[in-house]
């Protein structure tokens, strides 16, 4: 089983570049600049478990330390998927 932590990302673009994977909001005074952000994720064999982990630990942010806690709990058998 392959478990991978994908950190959050952000970038700025100009023009109308829209994509489903990124959260988009205006940047600055609306001169066509956009801030695109993507949330962190945990992939197990290529499948996202972000929502599962957040619900499991009753958290709203997926951090690297929460990922490590989940990975340790999974290896100890405290959590099953």
SENUKE-802460 format. One line per 2 residues: number of its first residue (from 0); their letters; for each residue z, x, y of C-alpha. Coordinates in pm, whole numbers. Each point is the difference from the previous one (the first is absolute). Last residue first. Example, Ala and Ser with C-alpha at 12.3 -4.5 7.8 and 13.67 -1.06 7.14 Angstrom:
<sites>
1) sa) 714/1367/-106  66/-137/-344 .
</sites>
This chain:
<sites>
80) xx) 556/-963/150  351/89/-106 .
78) xx) 281/121/223  333/155/-105 .
76) xx) -180/194/-273  102/343/126 .
74) xx) -363/92/78  -50/-324/195 .
72) xx) 323/44/194  -106/354/93 .
70) xx) -346/-113/112  150/-288/199 .
68) xx) 247/232/175  -281/247/73 .
66) xx) -213/-282/149  296/-112/213 .
64) xx) 32/359/126  -373/7/81 .
62) xx) 34/-311/210  -117/-354/-65 .
60) xx) 129/-215/282  125/-362/-23 .
58) xx) 267/48/-267  154/-236/-259 .
56) xx) 8/274/-267  -211/-189/-254 .
54) xx) -194/-192/265  -112/321/174 .
52) xx) -85/160/-336  -206/-295/-123 .
50) xx) -181/-34/333  -108/364/0 .
48) xx) -100/11/-368  -369/71/58 .
46) xx) -211/67/-311  -175/336/-55 .
44) xx) 199/96/-310  317/-67/199 .
42) xx) -71/14/371  279/0/256 .
40) xx) -100/-89/355  48/99/363 .
38) xx) -139/-236/262  -333/54/173 .
36) xx) -32/18/376  -299/-31/230 .
34) xx) 50/39/374  -297/-128/198 .
32) xx) -181/112/314  -258/-233/151 .
30) xx) 133/47/351  287/-242/-64 .
28) xx) 267/153/221  139/241/-258 .
26) xx) -50/-64/-368  -90/-340/-137 .
24) xx) 125/-86/-350  -145/34/-351 .
22) xx) 184/1/-334  -221/191/-245 .
20) xx) -124/-84/-350  -226/-285/110 .
18) xx) -220/210/227  -116/-42/357 .
16) xx) -173/258/213  -88/-161/330 .
14) xx) -11/276/257  238/292/30 .
12) xx) 224/125/-275  359/116/-27 .
10) xx) 163/100/-325  308/-83/-203 .
8) xx) 113/70/-354  293/-96/-221 .
6) xx) 79/222/-297  -152/-66/-345 .
4) xx) 258/58/-276  -158/46/-345 .
2) xx) 129/-101/-344  -221/86/-301 .
0) x) 106/-143/-335 .
</sites>
